[in-house]
Amino acid sequence: MITTYHRPTTLPEALALLTRPDTLALGGGTLINTPAFKNRDFSVVDLQALGLGKIQTRNSLLEIGATVTLEQLRTCPDIPSALQQAIRQEASLNIRNSATVAGTIVGRDGRSPFLTALLALDAKLTLENGETASNLGLGEYLALRPHGLITLISLPLQVKFAYEQVARTPADLPIVCAALAQWNSGRTRLALGGTGTTPLLAMDGTEPGGVAAAARNAFHEANDEWASAAYRMDVAATLASRCLENLPG
Ligand SMILES: Cc1cc2nc3c(=O)[nH]c(=O)nc-3n(C[C@H](O)[C@H](O)[C@H](O)COP(=O)(O)OP(=O)(O)OC[C@H]3O[C@@H](n4cnc5c(N)ncnc54)[C@H](O)[C@@H]3O)c2cc1C
């Protein structure tokens, strides 16, 4: 349970507090307040007074502060409609109103529509660690889970983007989802979700005709209690092709 609550107003103060043992950043608190966190004592550093709740455009990038909520991002007019859909699939309205973008990146797994979408869009994170700030891609972050406070998430604005999913019900988390981003240069990135600890990057290249084969290959071992790998390979190939067809003109 939470034993101490801090609400710093400057980033250096927050970073100093986060070096203390058993101290966690507090975003929307929707994960920290679940039973999974009840069996240990820890302090929290609430990020809400740090001024990290803004969304702005800079040099054809959308810069999203760490404490922007999922619903604030979903209703931002600058994001593609398919990204709005992926955010809607992520959680109910009540959770979207509390959960932050950074907390979701840290807390969610391979079934996350939002993480899958961000991976396809090649989102970049700014990670603060005491004296140093580093920029890294979401794929690298998910692979390494480095220690540090996420302060900013950047997305490219001038890309075409599509998202498709199959789930048990329209509002459920996906069993398979596909997100496809295409740059003016022809660069095409396909990410798949619906299983595992993180979404998978299935393709990053300039041959969009290969998306179905790439999707099939990426899910070769995607067996779990929800679906077999054979099922996922077929569905992922279909969804990837559908994403390519549905890219905005
Ligand atoms: C009813 C309900 C259902 C849910 N269902 C699911 C589910 O099906 N699957 C699932 O995975 N989750 C689920 N969650 C968990 C939760 O909604 C998400 O993980 C959420 O998006 C977390 O965002 P948050 O801002 O609330 O994070 P918080 O709870 O505030 O924090 C989550 C984690 O991220 C860290 N963190 C927060 N901000 C930062 C930052 N800026 N930099 C570095 N670390 C940071 C925290 O220290 C903590 O470890 C559910 C929650 C609720 C209440």
PDBQT file of the ligand as one rigid body, heavy atoms in Angstrom, charges set to zero:
ROOT
HETATM    1  C1  LIG A 301     -10.600  -1.425 -13.766  1.00  0.00    +0.000 C 
HETATM    2  C2  LIG A 301      -9.194  -1.488 -14.322  1.00  0.00    +0.000 A 
HETATM    3  C3  LIG A 301      -8.923  -2.392 -15.326  1.00  0.00    +0.000 A 
HETATM    4  C4  LIG A 301      -7.617  -2.488 -15.843  1.00  0.00    +0.000 A 
HETATM    5  N1  LIG A 301      -7.380  -3.403 -16.799  1.00  0.00    +0.000 NA
HETATM    6  C5  LIG A 301      -6.111  -3.610 -17.205  1.00  0.00    +0.000 A 
HETATM    7  C6  LIG A 301      -5.815  -4.637 -18.116  1.00  0.00    +0.000 A 
HETATM    8  O1  LIG A 301      -6.705  -5.322 -18.580  1.00  0.00    +0.000 OA
HETATM    9  N2  LIG A 301      -4.526  -4.837 -18.468  1.00  0.00    +0.000 N 
HETATM   10  C7  LIG A 301      -3.522  -4.062 -17.944  1.00  0.00    +0.000 A 
HETATM   11  O2  LIG A 301      -2.358  -4.290 -18.280  1.00  0.00    +0.000 OA
HETATM   12  N3  LIG A 301      -3.769  -3.048 -17.119  1.00  0.00    +0.000 NA
HETATM   13  C8  LIG A 301      -5.037  -2.830 -16.719  1.00  0.00    +0.000 A 
HETATM   14  N4  LIG A 301      -5.304  -1.840 -15.850  1.00  0.00    +0.000 N 
HETATM   15  C9  LIG A 301      -4.177  -1.033 -15.407  1.00  0.00    +0.000 C 
HETATM   16  C10 LIG A 301      -4.086   0.379 -15.921  1.00  0.00    +0.000 C 
HETATM   17  O3  LIG A 301      -5.317   0.907 -16.351  1.00  0.00    +0.000 OA
HETATM   18  C11 LIG A 301      -3.101   0.684 -17.034  1.00  0.00    +0.000 C 
HETATM   19  O4  LIG A 301      -1.911   0.011 -16.904  1.00  0.00    +0.000 OA
HETATM   20  C12 LIG A 301      -2.920   2.222 -17.044  1.00  0.00    +0.000 C 
HETATM   21  O5  LIG A 301      -2.893   2.631 -18.355  1.00  0.00    +0.000 OA
HETATM   22  C13 LIG A 301      -1.788   2.743 -16.204  1.00  0.00    +0.000 C 
HETATM   23  O6  LIG A 301      -1.726   4.174 -16.334  1.00  0.00    +0.000 OA
HETATM   24  P1  LIG A 301      -1.633   5.132 -15.044  1.00  0.00    +0.000 P 
HETATM   25  O7  LIG A 301      -1.260   6.482 -15.543  1.00  0.00    +0.000 OA
HETATM   26  O8  LIG A 301      -2.895   5.032 -14.252  1.00  0.00    +0.000 OA
HETATM   27  O9  LIG A 301      -0.398   4.488 -14.285  1.00  0.00    +0.000 OA
HETATM   28  P2  LIG A 301      -0.063   4.375 -12.740  1.00  0.00    +0.000 P 
HETATM   29  O10 LIG A 301      -0.957   3.386 -12.072  1.00  0.00    +0.000 OA
HETATM   30  O11 LIG A 301       0.017   5.726 -12.133  1.00  0.00    +0.000 OA
HETATM   31  O12 LIG A 301       1.409   3.775 -12.872  1.00  0.00    +0.000 OA
HETATM   32  C14 LIG A 301       1.632   2.548 -13.556  1.00  0.00    +0.000 C 
HETATM   33  C15 LIG A 301       3.140   2.241 -13.536  1.00  0.00    +0.000 C 
HETATM   34  O13 LIG A 301       3.813   3.194 -14.378  1.00  0.00    +0.000 OA
HETATM   35  C16 LIG A 301       4.803   3.899 -13.621  1.00  0.00    +0.000 C 
HETATM   36  N5  LIG A 301       4.812   5.267 -14.145  1.00  0.00    +0.000 N 
HETATM   37  C17 LIG A 301       3.783   6.151 -14.213  1.00  0.00    +0.000 A 
HETATM   38  N6  LIG A 301       4.164   7.268 -14.837  1.00  0.00    +0.000 NA
HETATM   39  C18 LIG A 301       5.468   7.106 -15.173  1.00  0.00    +0.000 A 
HETATM   40  C19 LIG A 301       6.426   7.928 -15.860  1.00  0.00    +0.000 A 
HETATM   41  N7  LIG A 301       6.116   9.153 -16.329  1.00  0.00    +0.000 N 
HETATM   42  N8  LIG A 301       7.680   7.439 -16.042  1.00  0.00    +0.000 NA
HETATM   43  C20 LIG A 301       8.013   6.184 -15.591  1.00  0.00    +0.000 A 
HETATM   44  N9  LIG A 301       7.145   5.376 -14.925  1.00  0.00    +0.000 NA
HETATM   45  C21 LIG A 301       5.885   5.837 -14.742  1.00  0.00    +0.000 A 
HETATM   46  C22 LIG A 301       4.359   3.791 -12.167  1.00  0.00    +0.000 C 
HETATM   47  O14 LIG A 301       5.433   3.962 -11.270  1.00  0.00    +0.000 OA
HETATM   48  C23 LIG A 301       3.764   2.379 -12.158  1.00  0.00    +0.000 C 
HETATM   49  O15 LIG A 301       4.805   1.422 -12.041  1.00  0.00    +0.000 OA
HETATM   50  C24 LIG A 301      -6.596  -1.672 -15.341  1.00  0.00    +0.000 A 
HETATM   51  C25 LIG A 301      -6.904  -0.746 -14.333  1.00  0.00    +0.000 A 
HETATM   52  C26 LIG A 301      -8.177  -0.661 -13.817  1.00  0.00    +0.000 A 
HETATM   53  C27 LIG A 301      -8.458   0.337 -12.731  1.00  0.00    +0.000 C 
ENDROOT
TORSDOF 0
